[in-house]
Amino acid sequence: MVELQRAGDNRSMRAIERILALKGISFDDKPADRGPQPGDRNWHHGARVEYAMKRWEAATPPRFLSAEATLPEVGDWADRALTDPSSAGALLLTGSTGTGKTYQAYGALRRIAEGGPDRFALVAMNSADMYGRLRPSQVMGASEDELRRLSRVPYLMLDDLGSSKSSEWIEEVTYRLFNYRYNHCLPTIITSNLPARDEDGPDLTDFVGDRVASRLAEMVTALVPMIGDDRRRSRGAA
């Protein structure tokens, strides 16, 4: 009885093979490898990378779309900000004009995006533009809404901090911004033409005030002084 059943199964298989052959399909063909599919770990990671890179590209000026974190200290900080954002603190890039601070800052954000973080949103802007947006507006509550957005965004890059003329209002706004990010352990990237400390001249502490300087002293986990000539002028002379 068992042998009869096996013979019947074999005839059925041969019949199926003939039908498939008439349609140009080999019975031995394997399913096409369609790559990672929804539900796979690799698929989810790829989707996060794609989403984060689109957000990064939307926030990055065309001049810096090729930016990469080429300095080891910058890359190490970006890796920490990816794997454990709450302990990453702040990356502070200092140095004179044209030494590549902004390039490295956008490169750090790109490296984070390429890692496919679980949650990725960023704001990257020049500090002068930020203060312009935060000045009291005729639209009720608009400046407060903007300050709240900058304070709470998962990743913030603030370029050229210290380039504006300091005032009581600027110190207060800067304090509110950094105090929130300090208390909530949010990764922050800062670039500045001012040194972090300088006994003989103006430094970042003079601009932000003692309250912010105290928080920055603990927030900054990677201080990267950038040295060299102004690359913009060098390219122009070439």
C-alpha positions as CSV (number, residue, x, y, z in Angstrom):
1,M,0.0,0.0,0.0
2,V,2.8,2.4,0.9
3,E,4.6,1.5,-2.4
4,L,1.5,2.3,-4.4
5,Q,1.2,5.6,-2.6
6,R,4.8,6.5,-3.4
7,A,4.3,5.5,-7.1
8,G,1.3,7.8,-7.2
9,D,3.3,10.6,-5.7
10,N,6.1,10.1,-8.3
11,R,3.6,10.2,-11.2
12,S,2.1,13.4,-9.7
13,M,5.5,15.0,-9.5
14,R,6.4,14.1,-13.1
15,A,3.1,15.5,-14.2
16,I,3.8,18.8,-12.4
17,E,7.3,18.9,-14.0
18,R,5.8,18.4,-17.5
19,I,3.3,21.3,-16.9
20,L,6.0,23.6,-15.6
21,A,8.3,22.7,-18.5
22,L,5.6,23.6,-21.0
23,K,5.6,27.1,-19.3
24,G,9.3,27.4,-19.5
25,I,9.8,26.9,-15.8
26,S,12.4,24.5,-14.4
27,F,11.3,22.5,-11.4
28,D,14.7,22.9,-10.0
29,D,14.6,26.7,-10.2
30,K,15.2,28.4,-6.8
31,P,13.2,31.4,-5.7
32,A,15.0,34.6,-6.8
33,D,17.0,36.3,-4.1
34,R,15.0,39.6,-3.6
35,G,17.3,40.8,-0.8
36,P,16.1,41.8,2.6
37,Q,12.3,41.8,3.0
38,P,10.0,43.7,5.4
39,G,10.3,42.1,8.8
40,D,14.0,41.2,8.4
41,R,16.5,42.9,10.7
42,N,18.6,44.0,7.7
43,W,15.6,45.4,6.0
44,H,14.7,47.6,9.0
45,H,18.3,48.8,9.3
46,G,18.3,49.7,5.6
47,A,15.1,51.6,6.0
48,R,16.4,53.6,8.9
49,V,19.6,54.4,7.0
50,E,17.6,55.6,4.0
51,Y,15.3,57.7,6.2
52,A,18.1,59.3,8.1
53,M,20.2,60.1,5.0
54,K,17.2,61.8,3.4
55,R,16.8,63.9,6.6
56,W,20.6,64.7,6.6
57,E,20.6,65.7,2.9
58,A,17.5,67.9,3.5
59,A,19.3,69.7,6.3
60,T,22.7,70.0,4.6
61,P,23.7,72.9,2.2
62,P,24.8,71.7,-1.2
63,R,28.4,72.8,-0.5
64,F,28.7,70.2,2.3
65,L,26.9,67.2,0.8
66,S,30.2,65.5,0.3
67,A,31.2,66.1,4.0
68,E,32.8,63.2,5.9
69,A,34.1,62.9,9.4
70,T,37.7,62.4,8.5
71,L,39.2,63.3,11.9
72,P,39.4,60.3,14.3
73,E,38.1,62.4,17.2
74,V,35.1,63.5,15.2
75,G,34.4,60.0,14.0
76,D,34.7,58.5,17.5
77,W,32.2,61.1,18.8
78,A,29.7,60.4,16.0
79,D,29.9,56.7,16.8
80,R,29.1,57.4,20.5
81,A,26.2,59.7,19.4
82,L,24.9,56.9,17.3
83,T,25.2,54.0,19.8
84,D,24.4,55.8,23.0
85,P,23.1,59.4,22.4
86,S,22.5,60.1,26.1
87,S,26.2,59.8,26.9
88,A,27.6,61.5,23.8
89,G,27.5,65.0,25.2
90,A,28.8,67.7,22.9
91,L,31.4,67.9,20.1
92,L,33.2,71.3,20.1
93,L,35.3,72.2,17.0
94,T,37.3,75.4,17.4
95,G,39.7,77.2,15.2
96,S,40.2,80.1,12.9
97,T,38.1,80.7,9.7
98,G,38.5,78.2,6.9
99,T,40.1,75.3,8.8
100,G,37.2,72.9,8.0
101,K,35.1,73.0,11.2
102,T,31.8,73.1,9.4
103,Y,32.8,70.3,7.0
104,Q,33.7,68.0,9.9
105,A,30.5,68.9,11.7
106,Y,28.3,68.0,8.8
107,G,30.5,64.9,8.3
108,A,29.7,63.8,11.9
109,L,26.0,64.1,11.3
110,R,26.4,62.1,8.1
111,R,28.2,59.4,9.9
112,I,25.4,59.2,12.5
113,A,22.8,59.0,9.7
114,E,24.7,56.3,7.8
115,G,24.6,54.2,11.0
116,G,20.8,54.0,10.8
117,P,19.8,55.3,14.3
118,D,16.5,54.3,15.8
119,R,15.5,57.9,15.9
120,F,16.9,60.6,13.7
121,A,16.0,64.3,13.5
122,L,18.4,67.2,13.2
123,V,18.7,70.9,13.0
124,A,21.9,72.4,11.6
125,M,22.2,76.2,11.4
126,N,24.5,79.1,11.7
127,S,24.3,80.8,15.2
128,A,23.6,84.2,13.6
129,D,20.6,82.7,11.8
130,M,19.5,81.1,15.0
131,Y,19.5,84.3,17.0
132,G,17.7,86.0,14.1
133,R,14.9,83.5,14.3
134,L,14.7,83.7,18.1
135,R,14.3,87.4,18.3
136,P,10.8,88.4,19.5
137,S,8.4,88.2,16.6
138,Q,5.1,89.9,15.8
139,V,3.7,86.4,15.5
140,M,2.6,85.4,19.0
141,G,4.8,82.7,20.5
142,A,6.8,82.1,17.2
143,S,10.2,82.6,18.8
144,E,9.3,80.4,21.8
145,D,8.2,77.7,19.4
146,E,11.5,77.9,17.6
147,L,13.5,77.8,20.8
148,R,11.6,74.8,21.9
149,R,12.3,73.0,18.6
150,L,16.0,73.7,18.8
151,S,16.2,72.7,22.4
152,R,14.4,69.3,21.9
153,V,15.6,68.1,18.5
154,P,17.6,64.8,18.9
155,Y,20.7,66.2,17.1
156,L,21.6,69.9,16.9
157,M,24.5,71.4,15.0
158,L,25.2,75.1,15.9
159,D,27.8,76.7,13.6
160,D,30.0,79.7,14.4
161,L,28.9,80.2,18.0
162,G,30.4,83.4,19.2
163,S,30.3,85.2,15.9
164,S,27.5,87.5,17.0
165,K,27.9,90.5,19.3
166,S,27.1,89.4,22.8
167,S,24.3,90.9,24.8
168,E,22.2,90.1,27.9
169,W,19.4,88.8,25.5
170,I,21.8,86.5,23.6
171,E,23.3,85.1,26.9
172,E,19.8,84.4,28.2
173,V,18.6,82.6,25.0
174,T,21.9,80.7,24.8
175,Y,21.5,79.6,28.4
176,R,18.0,78.4,27.9
177,L,19.0,76.4,24.8
178,F,22.0,74.7,26.3
179,N,20.5,74.2,29.8
180,Y,17.7,72.1,28.2
181,R,20.0,70.1,26.1
182,Y,22.4,69.6,29.1
183,N,19.6,68.4,31.4
184,H,18.1,66.1,28.8
185,C,21.5,64.7,27.6
186,L,21.0,65.5,23.9
187,P,23.9,65.3,21.5
188,T,25.1,68.7,20.3
189,I,27.7,69.8,17.8
190,I,29.2,73.3,18.1
191,T,31.8,75.1,16.0
192,S,33.4,78.4,17.0
193,N,36.2,80.7,15.8
194,L,36.8,81.4,19.5
195,P,39.0,79.1,21.6
196,A,37.4,77.3,24.4
197,R,39.8,79.0,26.8
198,D,42.3,81.8,26.3
199,E,44.0,83.6,29.1
200,D,45.3,86.3,26.8
201,G,42.3,87.1,24.7
202,P,38.5,86.6,24.1
203,D,37.3,83.0,24.3
204,L,34.0,81.2,24.1
205,T,33.3,81.7,27.8
206,D,33.4,85.4,27.4
207,F,30.6,85.1,24.8
208,V,28.3,82.6,26.3
209,G,28.6,83.7,30.0
210,D,29.6,81.8,33.1
211,R,26.3,79.8,33.4
212,V,26.5,78.4,29.9
213,A,30.3,77.9,30.1
214,S,29.8,75.8,33.3
215,R,27.4,73.5,31.4
216,L,29.6,73.3,28.3
217,A,32.5,72.3,30.5
218,E,30.6,69.1,31.4
219,M,28.7,68.7,28.1
220,V,31.8,68.7,25.8
221,T,33.2,65.2,25.6
222,A,35.3,65.9,22.5
223,L,37.2,69.1,22.0
224,V,38.8,69.3,18.6
225,P,41.0,72.4,17.9
226,M,41.3,72.9,14.1
227,I,44.6,74.5,12.9
228,G,45.9,75.6,9.6
229,D,45.4,78.2,6.9
230,D,42.1,79.4,5.5
231,R,41.3,76.8,2.9
232,R,38.9,79.0,1.1
233,R,41.6,81.6,0.4
234,S,44.0,78.8,-0.6
235,R,41.6,77.4,-3.1
236,G,40.9,80.9,-4.5
237,A,44.6,81.5,-5.0
238,A,45.2,78.2,-6.7
